[in-house]
Amino acid sequence: MKKNYPARITEFILLPFVGQEAPAPLRRRVGRNQPVLIDILLLTAVSRIFLGNWIVNHQPS
């Protein structure tokens, strides 16, 4: 990085699932491996509203 260059976040990637490598207590607490579609759409919309001015790249996965 150049000197006096402000570090910043350039990308926000949503990973709304619990992977198979996650600890068993976490997977049991969540109760499913895949997200609910409406929850992901809501999370994506809210993150764009709140973070849109600072982080321009939003990538739902």
C-alpha positions as CSV (number, residue, x, y, z in Angstrom):
1,M,0.0,0.0,0.0
2,K,1.1,3.5,-0.6
3,K,2.0,5.7,2.3
4,N,-1.0,7.8,3.6
5,Y,-3.4,5.6,1.7
6,P,-6.5,5.0,3.9
7,A,-7.3,1.3,4.3
8,R,-10.9,0.6,3.6
9,I,-13.4,-2.2,3.0
10,T,-14.2,-2.5,-0.7
11,E,-16.5,-5.5,-0.8
12,F,-19.2,-7.0,1.4
13,I,-19.9,-10.6,0.7
14,L,-22.9,-12.3,2.5
15,L,-22.3,-16.0,3.3
16,P,-25.6,-16.9,4.9
17,F,-25.1,-20.6,5.5
18,V,-23.6,-22.8,8.1
19,G,-21.0,-25.0,6.5
20,Q,-20.5,-28.7,7.2
21,E,-17.2,-27.9,8.9
22,A,-19.0,-25.7,11.5
23,P,-19.0,-26.9,15.0
24,A,-22.0,-29.2,15.8
25,P,-23.5,-26.9,18.5
26,L,-23.7,-24.1,16.0
27,R,-25.3,-26.3,13.4
28,R,-27.9,-27.5,15.9
29,R,-28.6,-24.0,17.1
30,V,-29.3,-22.8,13.5
31,G,-31.3,-25.9,12.7
32,R,-30.6,-26.0,9.0
33,N,-27.6,-25.9,6.6
34,Q,-29.2,-23.6,4.0
35,P,-30.7,-20.2,4.5
36,V,-34.3,-19.2,4.0
37,L,-34.6,-17.2,0.7
38,I,-36.7,-14.3,2.1
39,D,-34.2,-13.9,5.0
40,I,-31.3,-13.6,2.6
41,L,-33.1,-11.1,0.4
42,L,-34.0,-9.0,3.4
43,L,-30.4,-9.2,4.7
44,T,-29.1,-8.1,1.3
45,A,-31.5,-5.2,1.0
46,V,-30.8,-3.9,4.5
47,S,-27.0,-4.2,4.1
48,R,-27.2,-2.2,0.8
49,I,-29.2,0.5,2.5
50,F,-26.9,0.8,5.5
51,L,-23.6,0.1,3.8
52,G,-24.2,1.4,0.3
53,N,-22.5,4.7,0.8
54,W,-19.3,3.2,2.1
55,I,-19.1,-0.2,0.5
56,V,-20.1,-0.2,-3.2
57,N,-19.7,-3.9,-3.9
58,H,-22.3,-6.2,-2.3
59,Q,-22.2,-9.9,-3.3
60,P,-24.8,-12.2,-2.0
61,S,-23.7,-15.8,-2.3
